[in-house]
Amino acid sequence: MDCSGAIAHPPKELWQTLEWCVTLLTLRGLRQCFSWIPFVGYTALYRIAHSK
């Protein structure tokens, strides 16, 4: 078995798995960002309300 050929031309399954992992990480990252938005918003509102 020639390993250099396998590295130069990875199997389609490997690319699909990598794509799936990247998509999952990206979605997870986006979801974490969105979950932070309300927290940041509430913190800002709290500070504005208590700064007067």
TORKOL-4160 file (C-alpha; in steps of 0.2 Angstrom, whole numbers, padded with zeros to 4 digits, m for minus):
52
<pt num="1" X="0000" Y="0000" Z="0000"/>
<pt num="2" X="0007" Y="0017" Z="m0005"/>
<pt num="3" X="0004" Y="0029" Z="0009"/>
<pt num="4" X="0010" Y="0045" Z="m0001"/>
<pt num="5" X="m0004" Y="0042" Z="m0013"/>
<pt num="6" X="m0017" Y="0041" Z="0001"/>
<pt num="7" X="m0011" Y="0057" Z="0008"/>
<pt num="8" X="m0010" Y="0066" Z="m0009"/>
<pt num="9" X="m0028" Y="0060" Z="m0013"/>
<pt num="10" X="m0038" Y="0057" Z="0003"/>
<pt num="11" X="m0053" Y="0046" Z="0002"/>
<pt num="12" X="m0070" Y="0055" Z="0000"/>
<pt num="13" X="m0076" Y="0048" Z="0016"/>
<pt num="14" X="m0062" Y="0057" Z="0025"/>
<pt num="15" X="m0067" Y="0074" Z="0017"/>
<pt num="16" X="m0085" Y="0071" Z="0022"/>
<pt num="17" X="m0080" Y="0068" Z="0040"/>
<pt num="18" X="m0069" Y="0083" Z="0040"/>
<pt num="19" X="m0083" Y="0094" Z="0033"/>
<pt num="20" X="m0095" Y="0087" Z="0045"/>
<pt num="21" X="m0084" Y="0091" Z="0060"/>
<pt num="22" X="m0080" Y="0108" Z="0054"/>
<pt num="23" X="m0099" Y="0111" Z="0051"/>
<pt num="24" X="m0103" Y="0105" Z="0068"/>
<pt num="25" X="m0089" Y="0115" Z="0076"/>
<pt num="26" X="m0095" Y="0131" Z="0067"/>
<pt num="27" X="m0113" Y="0128" Z="0072"/>
<pt num="28" X="m0108" Y="0125" Z="0090"/>
<pt num="29" X="m0098" Y="0141" Z="0089"/>
<pt num="30" X="m0112" Y="0151" Z="0082"/>
<pt num="31" X="m0124" Y="0144" Z="0095"/>
<pt num="32" X="m0112" Y="0149" Z="0109"/>
<pt num="33" X="m0111" Y="0166" Z="0101"/>
<pt num="34" X="m0130" Y="0168" Z="0101"/>
<pt num="35" X="m0131" Y="0162" Z="0119"/>
<pt num="36" X="m0119" Y="0176" Z="0124"/>
<pt num="37" X="m0129" Y="0190" Z="0116"/>
<pt num="38" X="m0143" Y="0190" Z="0129"/>
<pt num="39" X="m0131" Y="0189" Z="0143"/>
<pt num="40" X="m0121" Y="0204" Z="0136"/>
<pt num="41" X="m0137" Y="0213" Z="0132"/>
<pt num="42" X="m0144" Y="0211" Z="0150"/>
<pt num="43" X="m0127" Y="0216" Z="0157"/>
<pt num="44" X="m0127" Y="0232" Z="0147"/>
<pt num="45" X="m0145" Y="0236" Z="0151"/>
<pt num="46" X="m0141" Y="0233" Z="0170"/>
<pt num="47" X="m0126" Y="0244" Z="0169"/>
<pt num="48" X="m0136" Y="0258" Z="0160"/>
<pt num="49" X="m0151" Y="0257" Z="0172"/>
<pt num="50" X="m0139" Y="0258" Z="0188"/>
<pt num="51" X="m0128" Y="0271" Z="0181"/>
<pt num="52" X="m0141" Y="0285" Z="0183"/>
